[in-house]
Amino acid sequence: SLETGIRQQSAPIGGADDTDNSLVEKWRAGSRDGLLALVNKSPTWSEELRTYTLEYNGRATLASVKNIQLVPETAPDDLFFQLGKVSEARFNVDWKAPISPIQAFGIALSVFDNKLACSPAPPSLRAAIRLRDRLSGSTSSPRESSSN
């Protein structure tokens, strides 16, 4: 929530329907028919640690802004996806149906893409971002283009 400074992530999961509306169009219009709306699991306050925590059952052993758990909006204890840091360059990704492996991979990528502003990107990634921006016709942020 905004009060606790916790970053919010959401992921609509669904299949094709009878309309011409894409998944993104349905989501933006507020339609949840036929979609599984996943949101961040709310952490609990730990008096011992003096911070908000989530239980990863050993699947995340290091603190990271990229650690995330997604649950249905309507069932906050039913874990469908989690990403947890286990070493400097390694994360565990766990998911269950109806999320497919490719959807889980896409959610994980979106977590990393949204976190690029949290730390400086390596030069190769900045070059790839600039190339993507040139190909799409958009402009890079000053942070991406000023540091090489």
C-alpha positions in Angstrom: 0.0 0.0 0.0 1.0 3.6 -0.3 1.1 4.0 3.5 3.8 1.4 3.9 5.8 2.3 0.8 5.4 -1.2 -0.6 5.5 -1.4 -4.4 2.3 -2.7 -6.0 2.3 -5.2 -8.9 -0.7 -6.7 -10.6 -1.0 -9.4 -13.3 -4.2 -10.3 -15.2 -4.3 -13.9 -16.3 -6.9 -15.1 -18.8 -7.5 -16.7 -22.1 -9.2 -15.7 -25.3 -12.8 -14.7 -25.3 -15.6 -14.2 -27.8 -15.0 -10.4 -28.1 -12.3 -8.5 -30.1 -11.0 -7.0 -26.8 -7.5 -7.9 -25.9 -6.6 -8.8 -22.3 -5.0 -5.4 -21.8 -8.1 -3.6 -23.1 -10.3 -5.6 -20.8 -8.0 -4.9 -17.8 -7.8 -1.2 -18.5 -11.5 -0.9 -18.9 -12.0 -2.5 -15.4 -13.6 -5.7 -16.8 -12.5 -8.8 -14.8 -14.9 -11.3 -16.4 -12.9 -14.4 -17.3 -9.7 -12.9 -15.8 -7.8 -13.9 -12.7 -6.6 -10.7 -11.2 -3.4 -11.2 -9.2 -2.0 -8.6 -6.8 0.8 -8.3 -4.3 0.3 -10.4 -1.2 0.2 -8.0 1.8 3.1 -8.4 4.1 2.8 -8.6 7.9 4.7 -6.5 10.4 7.4 -8.3 12.3 8.1 -6.8 15.7 11.2 -8.9 16.0 12.7 -7.6 12.7 11.0 -4.2 12.9 9.9 -4.5 9.2 7.2 -5.9 6.9 7.8 -9.5 5.9 6.5 -12.2 3.7 7.0 -16.0 4.3 8.8 -17.6 1.4 9.4 -21.0 3.0 13.1 -21.1 2.0 12.4 -20.1 -1.6 13.8 -16.5 -1.0 16.9 -16.3 1.3 18.0 -12.7 0.6 16.1 -9.4 0.9 15.4 -7.7 -2.5 13.0 -5.2 -3.9 12.4 -7.8 -6.6 11.0 -10.4 -4.2 7.3 -10.6 -4.8 4.3 -12.8 -4.1 1.0 -12.6 -6.2 -2.4 -13.7 -4.9 -5.9 -13.3 -6.3 -7.6 -10.1 -5.3 -10.4 -12.2 -3.7 -8.2 -14.8 -2.0 -5.2 -13.2 -0.3 -3.9 -16.5 1.1 -3.9 -18.5 -2.2 -0.4 -18.0 -3.5 -0.2 -18.3 -7.4 3.3 -16.8 -8.1 6.4 -15.9 -6.2 9.8 -14.6 -7.1 12.6 -14.7 -4.5 16.2 -13.9 -4.4 18.6 -16.7 -3.3 22.0 -15.4 -4.3 23.6 -12.3 -5.9 22.5 -13.3 -9.4 19.9 -16.1 -8.8 16.2 -16.0 -8.1 13.6 -18.8 -7.7 10.3 -18.5 -9.5 7.3 -20.6 -8.4 3.9 -20.6 -9.9 0.8 -22.8 -10.2 -2.1 -23.2 -12.7 -3.7 -21.5 -14.4 -0.5 -19.5 -14.8 1.5 -21.1 -17.6 5.3 -21.3 -17.7 5.5 -18.5 -20.3 3.2 -16.3 -18.3 5.3 -16.9 -15.2 8.4 -16.0 -17.2 6.7 -12.8 -18.4 5.7 -11.8 -14.9 9.2 -12.3 -13.7 10.6 -10.2 -16.6 8.2 -7.5 -15.8 9.4 -7.4 -12.1 13.0 -6.9 -13.3 12.0 -4.4 -16.0 10.1 -2.3 -13.4 13.1 -2.4 -11.1 15.6 -1.0 -13.6 15.2 2.5 -12.1 16.2 1.2 -8.7 19.8 0.5 -9.6 22.1 1.5 -12.5 21.7 -0.7 -15.5 24.9 -2.3 -16.9 26.2 -0.7 -20.2 25.0 -3.6 -22.3 21.4 -3.3 -20.9 21.5 0.5 -21.4 22.6 0.0 -25.1 19.7 -2.5 -25.5 17.2 0.0 -24.0 18.4 2.8 -26.3 18.1 0.4 -29.4 14.6 -0.6 -28.3 13.6 3.1 -27.9 15.0 4.0 -31.3 13.2 1.2 -32.9 9.9 2.0 -31.2 10.3 5.8 -31.8 10.3 6.7 -28.1 12.9 8.6 -26.2 15.1 7.3 -23.4 14.9 8.7 -19.9 17.8 11.1 -19.0 19.2 8.5 -16.6 19.4 5.8 -19.3 21.0 8.1 -21.9 23.4 10.1 -19.8 25.4 7.2 -18.3 27.4 5.0 -20.6 
